[in-house]
Amino acid sequence: MNVISRVFRSKGVIRLLSIPALIIVVIFFVLPCIVLIMDSFGWPEWTLEGYVKDLVDPTIATVMLRTFGISVGVTVVALIISFPYAYLMTQVTARTRIIMIAIVLIPFWTSLLARTFAWMVIFQANGPLQNILGFFGIQTEPLLGTSTGVLISMVQVLLPFMILPLYSSLSGIDPNYLRASSALGANGVQTFFKVYAPLALGGVAAGTLLVFILSLGFYITPRIIGSPQQAMIGQIIAMRVDRFLDFGGAGVLSMLLVIAFLIVMALFGCILLATRLFRTSWK
């Protein structure tokens, strides 16, 4: 057994075993992305006409801003909901923690399409949501076909991707740090912001980035819950491919989305760096 273990731990065997997965990734992901990028530049003519056209198009700018706005809203709401839940998971007994983890994982056992159609039923006119609010004398418009409805349904779908990284990070925080902070005279608020929050920052960043990235490219939920007037960029890309067979135009929008995302992530990284430098100098 020791010989077999050493063989499988050797770098050469590990690299050899990774070849099939690497081939699959290259054939079914890398090559299609390269072709899409080439089409976005009008291959074989190699022109920037598609990029210039979409950059000056006010409709595309509006859709892009809406997409980023909804994605930021989904990320913030998911973080606000997930942090207390993840913290509670670190404080309860093992049996209760298993139940809470099961509740988080239940959405993974249900079809995304089925969950989205369930939200459509809830948000429709004279649906359960309107009837419940009407019972308490609250009159509201149906959320089906609105950005608010899209945001709520996306938050529900993406909550596990925020809760699990947060729980992984929070569960690794040593309680002795918090006790030491209290013993040194810090109150609960000071302990949270000076000790607990910095230690949880890794999980917050991981969950935030994961949910934000997934939100940018979401298609099924905005397509069913939203409306053409409130379309996100994923719907525009799909429409260019499905209706117009405009793979070059779809590639242009995809590349613009990637570039915009990289810019946002660079700003996010600068903010985190500035926060750490400020905290260090403040100390």
N, C-alpha and C positions, 0 to 999 in steps of 0.2 A: 504493500500500500504506500509506503514511503517513496518508493521508486516512481510509482505512478503519479503520486502527488508532485514530486519534483519535476517530472516531465511536463505536466500540465501547467506548472507555475513558470516554466522557462519562457523567456521572451519570444523565442522563435515559434513555439507552439501557439502562444497567445496570438501572435500576429497571423499565423496560418489560419487559426480558427475565426479570426475577424474578417478574413477575405470574403466569404459568402455575403455577410451583412454589408460589407463595403461595396461589393458589386451591385447588390440590390439598391442601395442608396444612390449610387452613381447612375444606374440605368433609369430608375423610376423617379428620381428627384433632381439630381444635379443636371443631367442632360436636358430634361424638359425645361428647367429654369434657364439654361444657357440658350436653348432655342427660343424661348419666350423673350429673353433679353435681346437676342439678335433680331427678332421680329419687331421689337419696339423701336429699333434703329433703322427699320425699313430695309433689312438685308434682302438682296445684295447691293442696294443703292447706297446704304449707310447715310441716312439723313436724320436730322433732328426736327423735322417738320412736325411729327406727332407730338413731341414734347412741347414745342413752342405753341402748338394749337391748344393743348390741354392747359398749359400754364396761363394762357391769357383768357381761357374760357371761364366766365364768372360762375357758371353752373357747376363745373368741376370744383372750383374753389369752395363754393357753398357746401357741396357734398363732402369734401375733404374736411372742412371745419366741423360739420355736423358729426362726421365719423369720429374725429378726435374728441369732440365735446362729449358725445355719448360714451366713448371709451373711458375718458377721464371720470365721468360721473359714475359709471359702473364700477370702476376701480375704487373710487373713494367710498361709495356706499358699501361695497363688499368688504373693504377694510374696516369700516366702522362697525359692521355687523360681526365680522369674523374675529376681531381681536378679543372682545369679551368672551366669545364662545371658546376660542382656543385657550385663553387664560383659565376659564372654568374647567376645561379638560385637564389642566395640570394640577387642579386643586381637589378633584373628586377622587373617590375610591376607584380601584381597578375595574370593578364590575360596572360602575356607572360610566367610566371612561370608555369601556367597550361599547356600551349602548350609544354613547354620543358619537363615537367613531362610526358605528353602523348607520346612524342617522345621516352623517355626512356622506357616506358611501352609497346610500340608497339611490340617489340620482344616477350613479354610474350603472345601476342595474336596470334602469328604465331607458327606453329609446328617447333620444333627444327630440325626435319628431313627435312622439306621443306627448312629451311634456310641453312642447310648444303648442300643440293643438289644445291641450288642457288650458293653457293660458289664454288662448283665443276664445274658448268657451267662457272663461271667467270674465274677460274684459269686454265681451260683446254687449250690445244694447240689450237691456232687460236681463242681463246675465246675473250670476250669483253675487258679484261684487256690487253692482248697482242695487240689487234687491236688499242686500244686507245694509248698505249705507242708507238706502231709502227707509228702511225700518226704523233707523235712528234719526230720521228727518234730514239726512244729508243728501242733497241733490247734486249729482255729478254727471258729466258727460262720459260716454263710454271711452275707455282707454284703448280700445282696438283701433289701430291705424294711427297711433300717436307715438311720439318719441318717448314719452313717459312710460307707456306700456312696454315699449321695446327695452327701455332701461331696466324696468322691474323684472321682466322675464329673463333678461341676460344676467342680472345679478343672481337670480335663483339658480341658473344653469352653471355659473362660474364660481359660486361660493366654495365648493370643495377645493378648487385650485388656489384659493386664498387661505382657507382654514388649515389645510394639511401642512404647507410650509411654515405657517405661523406656529402651529402646535409643535412641529419638529424643533423650531428655534426656542420657543418658550420652555419646552420640557427640558432643554439642556441648561437652563439657567440655575445655578446653584443657589438654593434658598439661603445659604449662609451669607451671601453677599447682601441680601436684603436685611437679614438680622444684624449684620455688622453696621449697615447704614443706620438702622434704628438705634443701635447701641451708641453710635457716635452723635446722636442728637437730631438726626434728620426726621422730619415728619413724613407722612405717607406720600404727599405730593412731591416733596423733594426726592424721596427714594425712587419714586416712579420715573421722574424726568432725568435724574442724574445717574441712576444705577440700572433700573429695569429697562427703560426705553432704549438706551444705547446698546444693551446686550441683546435686545430683541430686534435691533435694526436690520440684521441680516435676514431674518425671516420676513420682516415687513417688505424689504427690498425685493426678495425673491417672489413673494406672493403678488406684490404690486406689478412687477414686470411681467409675470406670467399671465395675470388676468388682463393687463393692458394689451399685451401682444395678441392674446386670443380675441379680445374684443374688437381690435382693429379689423380683423379678417372675418368676423362673424357674418354668416349669410342666412342660414335657415331661419333663425328666430326673427331677425329684422324683416326677412322676406314675408313671413306669415303674419307676424304681429303688427309690423309697420305698414306703410303705404308707399306708393311710388313717389308721392310728394315729399316724403320724409325718408327717402332712400339713403342707405349708407354705401360706402365705396365698393363693398363686396357685391352688392346688387348691380351696380353699374358695370363692374368687370364681368359679372356673369351675363348680363344683358348683351354686352358687346360680343361675347363668345357665342351665346346661344342663338340670339336673334340675327346678328349681323355677320357672324363668323369673322369678326375683326380681331384676330389674334394680336396683331401689332398694336392696336389701340388698347387692348386688355393688358399687353405687356407694358405699355407706357404708364397706365394707371398703377400697375403693380410696382413698377420702379419708382414712381413718384411717391407712392405710399411708403416704400422701404426707405427712401431718402428722407422723407418727412419724419419717419419713425426714428431714424438714426440721429437726426437733429434734436428731436425731443429727448432721446436717451443721453445725448451729449450734454444737454442743458441739465437733465436730471443728475448726471454724474457730477457736473460742476457744482450744483446746489449741495449735494451730499459732501463733496470735498470741502466746500466753503463752510458747511455746518460743522464738520469735524475740526477744521482749523480754528473756527471761532470758539468751539468748545474747549480746545486745547489752550488757546491763548487766554480764554476766560478763567480757566483753572489756575 
